[in-house]
């Protein structure tokens, strides 16, 4: 029994799991090698696409006929190598899985043997217990002592039976785990076989497609050669046409240069006329601005004189008003004294203003009318000054607009002179003396 237990522990030791781990590492390495081969295949596909692009760009001289077989042979070689590596990896995985399956079957058989031995031992122990069963004790009066050795044996058998049952349960649990792992490995193997078959089918289809593509490339190369021949003939025709056009262009350029010289002469003459007119207009503008400044100074002096006169008249009117008020006060006091005297004499007051008072009132009204007239005249002068200033600003703005327009025309003439083939336009003399006079 101890040997069987040692076999079971050896079968469930970490060494078997280590072998499974090593198999997984090998499978991952093989997968990386397969990926590297796929990358090589993609590089070759990129080279083929580049060759197709060169052919489409009509670079027939840089493309040799010997490149197609070499590329084809390299592609077939890489595909065959990839196929062989994949098949070898799959066969190795199948052999490893078969060996692991045989090992697991051996472990299952050993576990079944241990289980049968344990059952047989438990049965023997039960039979021995039944055989060593003490006889039925006599009736009550007879007193017998129990057999302690039998009790000890019973307890030992019970303890051993429990230990065996626990070992059997552990063995069954491990057996179920191993069976589950075997089923998972079988599923993985079937999946790998299926994937390898699909990959081989895809690689074969790709090889067939690449052979078809190579045939199409040959056809395209032949058609491109024909097109190159036709393009060479067309190029010769184009060169002849180019020479004819060059002669026509030279004649047109000579004619254009003559036109440009004529335009330049016209432009220089027009520019001289424009500069003379501009100088005249500037002199006129200076004279007009000088006159305007003189008029402004005269108007300012007149306004100051009139303001001074108005202030003097206002002071004189105020003085006269004060004197009149003083005289009226004196007269009023005298009249009051006379009235008092008359009242004392006659006992009856006089009614109505005197003629002197009426005359003073008339003079006051005349002075107020004169003051209003002077104020109205001063307001008229101020309005005229503001209107003159507005007219002066308008004439200045008009002169600036005319100058800007003349500068724009000059720039346009310069641009037309700089650009060949453009017709010369006459310069309009927009500055007129009447525009500066209001």
ROLO-684010 format. One record per residue (C-alpha): residue in one letter; x, y, z. Coordinates in nm, 2 decimals, padded with zeros to 4 digits, m for minus. Each point is the difference from the previous one (the first is absolute). Last residue first. Example, Ala and Ser with C-alpha at 12.3 -4.5 7.8 and 13.67 -1.06 7.14 Angstrom:
(rec S, (01.37, m00.11, 00.71))
(rec A, (m00.14, m00.34, 00.07))
END
This chain:
(rec X, (m01.59, 12.79, m05.34))
(rec X, (00.33, m00.02, m00.17))
(rec X, (00.22, m00.30, 00.02))
(rec X, (m00.20, m00.21, m00.25))
(rec X, (00.01, 00.28, m00.25))
(rec X, (00.38, m00.05, m00.03))
(rec X, (m00.04, m00.35, m00.14))
(rec X, (00.18, m00.31, 00.13))
(rec X, (m00.14, m00.30, m00.18))
(rec X, (00.25, 00.00, m00.28))
(rec X, (m00.09, m00.35, m00.14))
(rec X, (00.30, m00.21, m00.09))
(rec X, (m00.03, m00.18, m00.32))
(rec X, (m00.02, m00.38, 00.01))
(rec X, (00.29, m00.22, m00.11))
(rec X, (m00.08, m00.35, m00.12))
(rec X, (00.13, m00.30, 00.20))
(rec X, (00.22, m00.25, m00.17))
(rec X, (00.29, 00.03, 00.25))
(rec X, (m00.08, 00.09, 00.37))
(rec X, (00.24, 00.26, 00.13))
(rec X, (m00.15, 00.28, m00.21))
(rec X, (m00.35, m00.09, 00.10))
(rec X, (00.11, 00.00, 00.36))
(rec X, (00.16, 00.35, m00.05))
(rec X, (m00.32, 00.12, m00.16))
(rec X, (m00.21, m00.13, 00.28))
(rec X, (00.23, 00.17, 00.25))
(rec X, (m00.03, 00.33, m00.18))
(rec X, (m00.38, m00.04, m00.01))
(rec X, (m00.01, m00.07, 00.37))
(rec X, (00.22, 00.31, 00.06))
(rec X, (m00.25, 00.21, m00.20))
(rec X, (m00.29, m00.14, 00.20))
(rec X, (00.18, 00.08, 00.33))
(rec X, (00.07, 00.36, m00.12))
(rec X, (m00.37, 00.05, m00.10))
(rec X, (m00.12, m00.14, 00.33))
(rec X, (00.24, 00.23, 00.19))
(rec X, (m00.12, 00.30, m00.20))
(rec X, (m00.36, m00.09, 00.08))
(rec X, (00.08, m00.04, 00.37))
(rec X, (00.17, 00.34, 00.00))
(rec X, (m00.29, 00.17, m00.18))
(rec X, (m00.25, m00.16, 00.24))
(rec X, (00.21, 00.12, 00.30))
(rec X, (00.00, 00.36, m00.14))
(rec X, (m00.37, m00.01, m00.07))
(rec X, (m00.06, m00.11, 00.36))
(rec X, (00.22, 00.28, 00.13))
(rec X, (m00.19, 00.26, m00.21))
(rec X, (m00.33, m00.14, 00.13))
(rec X, (00.13, 00.04, 00.36))
(rec X, (00.11, 00.36, m00.07))
(rec X, (m00.33, 00.09, m00.16))
(rec X, (m00.19, m00.14, 00.30))
(rec X, (00.22, 00.20, 00.24))
(rec X, (m00.06, 00.32, m00.21))
(rec X, (m00.38, m00.06, 00.00))
(rec X, (00.01, m00.04, 00.38))
(rec X, (00.19, 00.33, 00.04))
(rec X, (m00.27, 00.17, m00.22))
(rec X, (m00.28, m00.14, 00.21))
(rec X, (00.17, 00.12, 00.32))
(rec X, (00.04, 00.35, m00.15))
(rec X, (m00.37, 00.01, m00.09))
(rec X, (m00.10, m00.11, 00.35))
(rec X, (00.21, 00.28, 00.15))
(rec X, (m00.14, 00.26, m00.23))
(rec X, (m00.36, m00.11, 00.09))
(rec X, (00.09, 00.02, 00.37))
(rec X, (00.14, 00.35, m00.05))
(rec X, (m00.32, 00.11, m00.18))
(rec X, (m00.22, m00.14, 00.29))
(rec X, (00.21, 00.19, 00.26))
(rec X, (m00.04, 00.32, m00.20))
(rec X, (m00.38, m00.04, m00.02))
(rec X, (m00.02, m00.06, 00.38))
(rec X, (00.21, 00.32, 00.06))
(rec X, (m00.24, 00.20, m00.22))
(rec X, (m00.30, m00.14, 00.18))
(rec X, (00.15, 00.10, 00.34))
(rec X, (00.07, 00.35, m00.12))
(rec X, (m00.35, 00.03, m00.13))
(rec X, (m00.15, m00.06, 00.35))
(rec X, (m00.18, m00.32, 00.09))
(rec X, (m00.38, 00.00, 00.09))
(rec X, (m00.21, 00.12, 00.32))
(rec X, (00.06, 00.29, 00.24))
(rec X, (m00.09, m00.03, 00.38))
(rec X, (m00.28, 00.21, 00.17))
(rec X, (00.05, 00.19, 00.35))
(rec X, (00.06, 00.33, m00.17))
(rec X, (00.29, 00.14, 00.19))
(rec X, (00.13, m00.29, 00.20))
(rec X, (m00.08, m00.22, m00.29))
(rec X, (00.18, 00.24, m00.22))
(rec X, (00.31, m00.01, 00.23))
(rec X, (m00.01, m00.37, 00.02))
(rec X, (m00.04, m00.03, m00.37))
(rec X, (00.30, 00.24, m00.04))
(rec X, (00.21, m00.21, 00.23))
(rec X, (m00.10, m00.31, m00.18))
(rec X, (00.08, 00.16, m00.33))
(rec X, (00.34, 00.10, 00.13))
(rec X, (00.06, m00.35, 00.12))
(rec X, (m00.11, m00.14, m00.33))
(rec X, (00.22, 00.24, m00.18))
(rec X, (00.30, m00.10, 00.21))
(rec X, (m00.07, m00.37, m00.05))
(rec X, (m00.05, 00.06, m00.37))
(rec X, (00.33, 00.18, m00.02))
(rec X, (00.18, m00.29, 00.17))
(rec X, (m00.18, m00.26, m00.22))
(rec X, (00.10, 00.21, m00.31))
(rec X, (00.36, 00.01, 00.12))
(rec X, (00.01, m00.37, 00.05))
(rec X, (m00.17, m00.07, m00.33))
(rec X, (00.25, 00.23, m00.17))
(rec X, (00.29, m00.19, 00.16))
(rec X, (m00.15, m00.33, m00.10))
(rec X, (m00.05, 00.12, m00.36))
(rec X, (00.36, 00.13, m00.01))
(rec X, (00.13, m00.33, 00.13))
(rec X, (m00.21, m00.19, m00.25))
(rec X, (00.12, 00.22, m00.28))
(rec X, (00.36, m00.05, 00.11))
(rec X, (m00.05, m00.38, 00.01))
(rec X, (m00.17, 00.01, m00.34))
(rec X, (00.28, 00.21, m00.14))
(rec X, (00.26, m00.26, 00.14))
(rec X, (m00.20, m00.28, m00.15))
(rec X, (m00.01, 00.18, m00.33))
(rec X, (00.38, 00.06, 00.00))
(rec X, (00.06, m00.37, 00.10))
(rec X, (m00.23, m00.11, m00.29))
(rec X, (00.18, 00.22, m00.24))
(rec X, (00.34, m00.13, 00.11))
(rec X, (m00.12, m00.36, m00.03))
(rec X, (m00.15, 00.07, m00.34))
(rec X, (00.33, 00.16, m00.12))
(rec X, (00.20, m00.29, 00.14))
(rec X, (m00.23, m00.26, m00.16))
(rec X, (00.02, 00.19, m00.33))
(rec X, (00.38, 00.00, 00.02))
(rec X, (00.00, m00.37, 00.07))
(rec X, (m00.23, m00.06, m00.29))
(rec X, (00.22, 00.20, m00.23))
(rec X, (00.30, m00.20, 00.10))
(rec X, (m00.19, m00.32, m00.05))
(rec X, (m00.10, 00.12, m00.34))
(rec X, (00.36, 00.09, m00.09))
(rec X, (00.13, m00.33, 00.13))
(rec X, (m00.27, m00.19, m00.19))
(rec X, (00.08, 00.19, m00.32))
(rec X, (00.37, m00.09, 00.04))
(rec X, (m00.09, m00.36, 00.07))
(rec X, (m00.22, 00.00, m00.31))
(rec X, (00.28, 00.13, m00.22))
(rec X, (00.24, m00.26, 00.14))
(rec X, (m00.26, m00.28, m00.06))
(rec X, (m00.06, 00.12, m00.35))
(rec X, (00.38, m00.01, m00.07))
(rec X, (00.03, m00.34, 00.17))
(rec X, (m00.30, m00.13, m00.21))
(rec X, (00.15, 00.13, m00.32))
(rec X, (00.33, m00.17, 00.08))
(rec X, (m00.18, m00.32, 00.10))
(rec X, (m00.19, 00.00, m00.33))
(rec X, (00.32, 00.04, m00.20))
(rec X, (00.16, m00.28, 00.21))
(rec X, (m00.30, m00.22, m00.05))
(rec X, (m00.02, 00.05, m00.37))
(rec X, (00.37, m00.09, m00.03))
(rec X, (m00.05, m00.30, 00.22))
(rec X, (m00.31, m00.11, m00.20))
(rec X, (00.20, 00.02, m00.33))
(rec X, (00.28, m00.20, 00.16))
(rec X, (m00.25, m00.26, 00.12))
(rec X, (m00.15, m00.02, m00.35))
(rec X, (00.34, m00.06, m00.15))
(rec X, (00.07, m00.26, 00.27))
(rec X, (m00.33, m00.17, m00.08))
(rec X, (00.08, m00.02, m00.37))
(rec X, (00.34, m00.16, 00.09))
(rec X, (m00.18, m00.23, 00.24))
(rec X, (m00.25, m00.11, m00.26))
(rec X, (00.28, m00.08, m00.24))
(rec X, (00.18, m00.20, 00.27))
(rec X, (m00.32, m00.18, 00.09))
(rec X, (m00.07, m00.10, m00.36))
(rec X, (00.35, m00.15, m00.03))
(rec X, (m00.04, m00.18, 00.34))
(rec X, (m00.34, m00.13, m00.12))
(rec X, (00.15, m00.15, m00.31))
(rec X, (00.28, m00.16, 00.21))
(rec X, (m00.26, m00.13, 00.25))
(rec X, (m00.21, m00.15, m00.29))
(rec X, (00.30, m00.19, m00.11))
(rec X, (00.07, m00.11, 00.35))
(rec X, (m00.36, m00.11, 00.04))
(rec X, (00.02, m00.22, m00.30))
(rec X, (00.31, m00.16, 00.13))
(rec X, (m00.17, m00.05, 00.34))
(rec X, (m00.29, m00.17, m00.18))
(rec X, (00.23, m00.25, m00.16))
(rec X, (00.16, m00.07, 00.34))
(rec X, (m00.34, m00.03, 00.16))
(rec X, (m00.11, m00.26, m00.25))
(rec X, (00.31, m00.20, 00.08))
(rec X, (m00.06, 00.04, 00.37))
(rec X, (m00.36, m00.11, m00.04))
(rec X, (00.11, m00.32, m00.17))
(rec X, (00.25, m00.06, 00.28))
(rec X, (m00.27, 00.07, 00.25))
(rec X, (m00.23, m00.26, m00.16))
(rec X, (00.28, m00.25, 00.03))
(rec X, (00.06, 00.09, 00.36))
(rec X, (m00.37, m00.02, 00.08))
(rec X, (m00.02, m00.35, m00.15))
(rec X, (00.30, m00.11, 00.21))
(rec X, (m00.16, 00.16, 00.31))
(rec X, (m00.32, m00.19, m00.07))
(rec X, (00.19, m00.32, 00.00))
(rec X, (00.17, 00.10, 00.32))
(rec X, (m00.34, 00.08, 00.15))
(rec X, (m00.13, m00.35, m00.10))
(rec X, (00.30, m00.15, 00.17))
(rec X, (m00.07, 00.21, 00.30))
(rec X, (m00.36, m00.11, 00.02))
(rec X, (00.10, m00.36, m00.02))
(rec X, (00.26, 00.06, 00.28))
(rec X, (m00.26, 00.18, 00.20))
(rec X, (m00.25, m00.28, m00.04))
(rec X, (00.27, m00.25, 00.12))
(rec X, (00.08, 00.23, 00.29))
(rec X, (m00.37, 00.02, 00.09))
(rec X, (m00.04, m00.38, m00.02))
(rec X, (00.31, m00.05, 00.22))
(rec X, (m00.14, 00.26, 00.25))
(rec X, (m00.34, m00.18, 00.01))
(rec X, (00.17, m00.33, 00.05))
(rec X, (00.22, 00.14, 00.27))
(rec X, (m00.30, 00.16, 00.17))
(rec X, (m00.19, m00.33, 00.00))
(rec X, (00.30, m00.19, 00.14))
(rec X, (00.04, 00.27, 00.27))
(rec X, (m00.37, m00.02, 00.09))
(rec X, (00.02, m00.38, 00.02))
(rec X, (00.31, 00.02, 00.22))
(rec X, (m00.16, 00.26, 00.22))
(rec X, (m00.31, m00.21, 00.04))
(rec X, (00.22, m00.31, 00.09))
(rec X, (00.19, 00.21, 00.25))
(rec X, (m00.33, 00.11, 00.16))
(rec X, (m00.12, m00.36, 00.02))
(rec X, (00.33, m00.11, 00.15))
(rec X, (m00.02, 00.28, 00.26))
(rec X, (m00.35, m00.11, 00.09))
(rec X, (00.12, m00.36, 00.04))
(rec X, (00.29, 00.12, 00.22))
(rec X, (m00.24, 00.20, 00.22))
(rec X, (m00.23, m00.30, 00.02))
(rec X, (00.29, m00.23, 00.10))
(rec X, (00.11, 00.26, 00.26))
(rec X, (m00.34, m00.01, 00.16))
(rec X, (m00.02, m00.38, m00.01))
(rec X, (00.35, m00.03, 00.16))
(rec X, (m00.10, 00.25, 00.27))
(rec X, (m00.32, m00.20, 00.07))
(rec X, (00.19, m00.32, 00.01))
(rec X, (00.26, 00.15, 00.24))
(rec X, (m00.29, 00.12, 00.22))
(rec X, (m00.16, m00.34, 00.00))
(rec X, (00.33, m00.17, 00.08))
(rec X, (00.05, 00.23, 00.30))
(rec X, (m00.35, m00.07, 00.12))
(rec X, (00.06, m00.37, m00.03))
(rec X, (00.33, 00.02, 00.19))
(rec X, (m00.17, 00.18, 00.28))
(rec X, (m00.29, m00.26, 00.01))
(rec X, (00.25, m00.29, m00.01))
(rec X, (00.21, 00.14, 00.28))
(rec X, (m00.32, 00.06, 00.21))
(rec X, (m00.11, m00.36, m00.06))
(rec X, (00.34, m00.14, 00.08))
(rec X, (00.00, 00.19, 00.33))
(rec X, (m00.34, m00.13, 00.08))
(rec X, (00.11, m00.36, m00.08))
(rec X, (00.30, 00.04, 00.23))
(rec X, (m00.22, 00.14, 00.28))
(rec X, (m00.21, m00.33, 00.02))
(rec X, (m00.29, 00.09, 00.23))
(rec X, (m00.03, m00.15, 00.35))
(rec X, (m00.27, m00.26, 00.05))
(rec X, (m00.28, 00.00, 00.26))
(rec X, (m00.24, m00.30, 00.01))
(rec X, (m00.31, 00.09, 00.19))
(rec X, (m00.14, 00.19, m00.29))
(rec X, (m00.02, m00.25, m00.28))
(rec X, (00.30, m00.13, m00.19))
(rec X, (00.19, 00.23, m00.24))
(rec X, (m00.05, m00.07, m00.37))
(rec X, (00.32, m00.11, m00.15))
(rec X, (00.28, 00.24, m00.08))
(rec X, (00.04, 00.12, m00.36))
(rec X, (00.34, m00.11, m00.12))
(rec X, (m00.15, m00.14, m00.32))
(rec X, (m00.20, 00.31, m00.07))
(rec X, (00.29, 00.22, 00.06))
(rec X, (00.22, m00.21, m00.22))
(rec X, (m00.26, 00.02, m00.27))
(rec X, (m00.02, 00.38, 00.03))
(rec X, (00.38, 00.02, m00.01))
(rec X, (00.01, m00.22, m00.31))
(rec X, (m00.27, 00.22, m00.17))
(rec X, (00.20, 00.32, 00.09))
(rec X, (00.31, m00.16, m00.14))
(rec X, (m00.17, m00.10, m00.33))
(rec X, (m00.15, 00.35, m00.03))
(rec X, (00.35, 00.15, 00.05))
(rec X, (00.15, m00.23, m00.25))
(rec X, (m00.27, 00.09, m00.26))
(rec X, (00.07, 00.37, 00.06))
(rec X, (00.37, m00.05, m00.04))
(rec X, (m00.06, m00.19, m00.32))
(rec X, (m00.23, 00.28, m00.13))
(rec X, (00.26, 00.26, 00.08))
(rec X, (00.27, m00.20, m00.18))
(rec X, (m00.23, m00.02, m00.31))
(rec X, (m00.07, 00.37, 00.01))
(rec X, (00.37, 00.08, 00.03))
(rec X, (00.07, m00.22, m00.30))
(rec X, (m00.28, 00.18, m00.20))
(rec X, (00.15, 00.34, 00.10))
(rec X, (00.34, m00.11, m00.13))
(rec X, (m00.16, m00.13, m00.33))
(rec X, (m00.18, 00.34, m00.04))
(rec X, (00.32, 00.19, 00.06))
(rec X, (00.18, m00.21, m00.26))
(rec X, (m00.29, 00.06, m00.25))
(rec X, (00.00, 00.38, 00.08))
(rec X, (00.38, 00.01, m00.06))
(rec X, (m00.04, m00.18, m00.33))
(rec X, (m00.28, 00.23, m00.11))
(rec X, (00.20, 00.31, 00.10))
(rec X, (00.30, m00.13, m00.20))
(rec X, (m00.22, m00.07, m00.30))
(rec X, (m00.14, 00.35, 00.02))
(rec X, (00.34, 00.17, 00.03))
(rec X, (00.13, m00.20, m00.30))
(rec X, (m00.31, 00.09, m00.21))
(rec X, (00.04, 00.37, 00.09))
(rec X, (00.37, 00.00, m00.08))
(rec X, (m00.05, m00.18, m00.33))
(rec X, (m00.28, 00.24, m00.11))
(rec X, (00.22, 00.30, 00.09))
(rec X, (00.29, m00.14, m00.18))
(rec X, (m00.21, m00.07, m00.31))
(rec X, (m00.14, 00.35, 00.01))
(rec X, (00.35, 00.15, 00.04))
(rec X, (00.13, m00.21, m00.30))
(rec X, (m00.30, 00.09, m00.21))
(rec X, (00.05, 00.37, 00.07))
(rec X, (00.37, m00.02, m00.07))
(rec X, (m00.06, m00.19, m00.32))
(rec X, (m00.25, 00.26, m00.12))
(rec X, (00.22, 00.29, 00.09))
(rec X, (00.29, m00.16, m00.19))
(rec X, (m00.22, m00.08, m00.30))
(rec X, (m00.13, 00.36, m00.02))
(rec X, (00.33, 00.17, 00.05))
(rec X, (00.17, m00.14, m00.32))
(rec X, (m00.22, 00.21, m00.23))
(rec X, (00.16, 00.32, 00.11))
(rec X, (m00.18, 00.31, 00.13))
(rec X, (00.20, 00.33, 00.00))
(rec X, (m00.06, 00.04, m00.38))
(rec X, (m00.37, m00.08, 00.03))
(rec X, (m00.07, 00.29, 00.23))
(rec X, (m00.35, 00.05, m00.14))
(rec X, (m00.16, 00.12, 00.33))
(rec X, (m00.22, m00.31, m00.01))
(rec X, (00.30, m00.23, m00.02))
(rec X, (00.16, 00.17, 00.30))
(rec X, (m00.32, m00.02, 00.20))
(rec X, (m00.02, m00.38, m00.08))
(rec X, (00.36, m00.04, 00.12))
(rec X, (m00.10, 00.18, 00.32))
(rec X, (m00.29, m00.23, 00.04))
(rec X, (00.23, m00.30, m00.05))
(rec X, (00.24, 00.13, 00.26))
(rec X, (m00.29, 00.06, 00.24))
(rec X, (m00.11, m00.37, m00.05))
(rec X, (00.36, m00.10, 00.07))
(rec X, (m00.01, 00.19, 00.33))
(rec X, (m00.33, m00.15, 00.09))
(rec X, (00.15, m00.35, m00.05))
(rec X, (00.29, 00.09, 00.22))
(rec X, (m00.25, 00.11, 00.27))
(rec X, (m00.18, m00.33, m00.04))
(rec X, (00.33, m00.18, 00.06))
(rec X, (00.05, 00.20, 00.31))
(rec X, (m00.35, m00.09, 00.12))
(rec X, (00.07, m00.37, m00.05))
(rec X, (00.32, 00.03, 00.20))
(rec X, (m00.19, 00.17, 00.28))
(rec X, (m00.26, m00.28, m00.01))
(rec X, (00.28, m00.26, 00.03))
(rec X, (00.13, 00.19, 00.30))
(rec X, (m00.35, 00.00, 00.16))
(rec X, (m00.03, m00.38, m00.07))
(rec X, (00.34, m00.06, 00.16))
(rec X, (m00.10, 00.20, 00.31))
(rec X, (m00.33, m00.20, 00.02))
(rec X, (00.18, m00.33, m00.02))
(rec X, (00.24, 00.12, 00.27))
(rec X, (m00.30, 00.08, 00.22))
(rec X, (m00.15, m00.34, m00.06))
(rec X, (00.33, m00.16, 00.09))
(rec X, (00.01, 00.21, 00.32))
(rec X, (m00.35, m00.12, 00.09))
(rec X, (00.11, m00.36, m00.02))
(rec X, (00.30, 00.08, 00.22))
(rec X, (m00.22, 00.17, 00.26))
(rec X, (m00.10, m00.35, 00.15))
(rec X, (m00.34, m00.16, m00.08))
(rec X, (00.16, m00.31, m00.15))
(rec X, (00.27, m00.02, 00.27))
(rec X, (m00.27, 00.02, 00.27))
(rec X, (m00.19, m00.28, m00.16))
(rec X, (00.30, m00.22, m00.04))
(rec X, (00.09, 00.06, 00.37))
(rec X, (m00.35, m00.10, 00.10))
(rec X, (00.04, m00.32, m00.21))
(rec X, (00.33, m00.08, 00.17))
(rec X, (m00.15, 00.06, 00.34))
(rec X, (m00.28, m00.24, m00.07))
END
